[in-house]
């Protein structure tokens, strides 16, 4: 399994951040490649999402499900078809810097097995292999995790800030 983790500090309470993250369909405005999110459920365990992505000449709809919630600390999810992937949003209170009332560390953790990707899930152009696509997409996942976390910070804080996002891959 490959892992990617993006973490930063948001100047908001854990409860405010949790409520913000549960509104998953709003994520479409944070990603360059995520066109639309539709939701079936209220954000609690069992809620399913269809995430419509487009990149290069490809389109793909990922289907995910919320597998666990521990308000206001954690939201667990998994992809339910085409690839073995799961992860969570982790929310932990932290000491705010001077002049800031509240601060919360947020972590987006993703684990995935690229070799489990179903070749039939994406209609590939002639002479393009799934392996080539996977190798091209891996760096995009890192970039998009950073972009999403930074945009969450900007949105929840109400103004742009050059938030330091720590990225870890394994």
C-alpha positions as CSV (number, residue, x, y, z in Angstrom):
1,X,0.0,0.0,0.0
2,X,1.2,3.5,-0.8
3,X,0.4,6.3,1.6
4,X,0.1,10.0,1.3
5,X,-0.6,12.4,4.2
6,X,-1.1,16.1,4.2
7,X,-1.3,18.0,7.4
8,X,-1.6,21.6,8.5
9,X,-3.0,23.9,11.2
10,X,-6.3,25.6,10.7
11,X,-7.4,28.6,12.8
12,X,-10.8,27.2,13.8
13,X,-12.2,25.0,16.5
14,X,-12.3,21.2,16.0
15,X,-16.1,21.3,15.9
16,X,-16.2,24.0,13.2
17,X,-13.6,22.1,11.2
18,X,-15.4,18.8,11.5
19,X,-18.7,20.3,10.4
20,X,-16.9,21.9,7.4
21,X,-15.3,18.6,6.4
22,X,-18.6,16.6,6.6
23,X,-19.9,18.9,3.8
24,X,-18.0,16.7,1.3
25,X,-19.8,17.8,-1.9
26,X,-18.2,21.2,-1.5
27,X,-14.7,19.7,-2.2
28,X,-15.3,19.9,-5.9
29,X,-14.4,23.6,-5.8
30,X,-11.0,22.8,-4.2
31,X,-9.5,20.4,-6.9
32,X,-8.4,21.1,-10.4
33,X,-9.5,17.6,-11.4
34,X,-12.6,17.0,-9.4
35,X,-15.5,18.2,-11.4
36,X,-18.5,17.2,-9.3
37,X,-19.4,15.4,-6.1
38,X,-22.9,13.9,-5.5
39,X,-23.9,12.6,-2.1
40,X,-26.3,9.9,-0.9
41,X,-26.7,10.3,2.8
42,X,-26.1,12.9,5.5
43,X,-22.4,12.6,6.0
44,X,-22.6,9.9,8.7
45,X,-21.5,6.2,8.4
46,X,-22.9,4.7,5.2
47,X,-23.0,7.9,3.3
48,X,-21.9,7.3,-0.3
49,X,-20.3,9.8,-2.7
50,X,-19.7,9.8,-6.5
51,X,-16.6,11.8,-7.3
52,X,-16.4,12.8,-10.9
53,X,-12.8,13.4,-12.0
54,X,-11.3,14.4,-15.4
55,X,-7.6,14.7,-16.3
56,X,-5.9,14.7,-19.7
57,X,-8.2,12.7,-22.0
58,X,-9.7,10.6,-19.2
59,X,-12.8,10.8,-17.0
60,X,-13.5,8.6,-14.0
61,X,-16.1,8.4,-11.3
62,X,-14.8,7.2,-8.0
63,X,-17.3,5.9,-5.5
64,X,-16.5,6.3,-1.8
65,X,-18.3,5.6,1.5
66,X,-18.0,7.0,5.0
67,X,-17.0,4.0,7.2
68,X,-16.6,5.7,10.5
69,X,-17.1,9.0,12.3
70,X,-15.9,10.2,15.7
71,X,-17.1,13.8,15.9
72,X,-15.2,16.1,16.1
73,X,-12.0,14.1,15.7
74,X,-12.2,11.8,12.7
75,X,-14.0,10.9,9.5
76,X,-13.0,7.5,7.9
77,X,-13.8,6.6,4.3
78,X,-13.0,4.0,1.7
79,X,-13.3,3.7,-2.1
80,X,-15.9,1.0,-2.8
81,X,-14.9,0.0,-6.4
82,X,-12.1,-0.2,-8.9
83,X,-9.2,0.4,-6.5
84,X,-8.2,-0.6,-2.9
85,X,-8.1,2.8,-1.2
86,X,-9.1,4.2,2.2
87,X,-8.2,7.0,4.5
88,X,-9.4,9.6,7.0
89,X,-9.6,13.2,8.0
90,X,-8.0,13.6,11.4
91,X,-8.8,16.6,13.6
92,X,-6.8,17.5,16.7
93,X,-6.8,20.7,18.8
94,X,-3.5,22.4,19.1
95,X,-2.0,25.5,20.7
96,X,-2.8,28.5,18.6
97,X,-0.2,31.1,17.8
98,X,-0.3,34.5,19.5
99,X,-3.3,36.6,18.4
100,X,-5.3,33.5,17.3
101,X,-8.2,32.3,19.4
102,X,-8.3,28.6,18.3
103,X,-6.2,26.3,16.3
104,X,-6.7,22.7,15.1
105,X,-4.4,20.4,13.2
106,X,-6.0,18.7,10.3
107,X,-4.7,15.6,8.5
108,X,-5.8,14.1,5.3
109,X,-4.4,10.5,5.2
110,X,-4.8,8.3,2.1
111,X,-3.7,4.7,1.6
112,X,-4.0,3.0,-1.8
113,X,-2.8,0.0,-3.7
114,X,-2.1,1.3,-7.2
115,X,-1.7,-2.3,-8.5
116,X,-5.3,-3.0,-7.5
117,X,-6.7,-0.5,-10.0
118,X,-9.1,-2.0,-12.4
119,X,-8.1,-1.6,-16.1
120,X,-11.8,-1.7,-17.1
121,X,-12.6,1.3,-14.9
122,X,-11.2,3.9,-17.3
123,X,-11.7,4.0,-21.1
124,X,-8.1,4.4,-22.1
125,X,-7.0,5.8,-25.5
126,X,-5.3,3.4,-27.9
127,X,-1.6,2.7,-27.0
128,X,-2.0,4.0,-23.5
129,X,-1.5,1.5,-20.6
130,X,-3.0,1.7,-17.2
131,X,0.5,1.5,-15.8
132,X,1.5,4.7,-17.6
133,X,-1.6,6.5,-16.3
134,X,-0.9,5.4,-12.7
135,X,2.7,6.6,-12.9
136,X,1.4,10.0,-14.2
137,X,-1.3,10.3,-11.6
138,X,0.8,9.5,-8.5
139,X,2.5,13.0,-8.5
140,X,-0.9,14.6,-9.1
141,X,-2.3,12.9,-6.0
142,X,0.4,14.6,-3.9
143,X,-0.2,18.0,-5.5
144,X,-4.0,17.7,-5.2
145,X,-3.8,16.7,-1.5
146,X,-1.8,19.9,-0.9
147,X,-4.2,22.0,-2.9
148,X,-7.2,20.6,-1.1
149,X,-5.8,21.1,2.3
150,X,-4.7,24.7,1.5
151,X,-8.1,25.6,0.1
152,X,-9.9,24.1,3.1
153,X,-7.8,26.4,5.3
154,X,-8.6,29.5,3.1
155,X,-12.3,28.7,3.0
156,X,-12.8,28.0,6.7
157,X,-10.6,30.9,7.8
158,X,-12.4,33.2,5.4
159,X,-9.3,34.6,3.7
160,X,-6.2,33.3,1.9
161,X,-3.2,32.4,4.0
162,X,0.0,30.7,3.0
163,X,-0.6,27.7,5.2
164,X,2.3,25.4,5.7
165,X,1.2,22.0,4.5
166,X,3.4,19.1,5.5
167,X,3.3,16.2,3.0
168,X,4.5,12.7,3.8
169,X,4.5,9.8,1.4
170,X,5.4,6.1,2.0
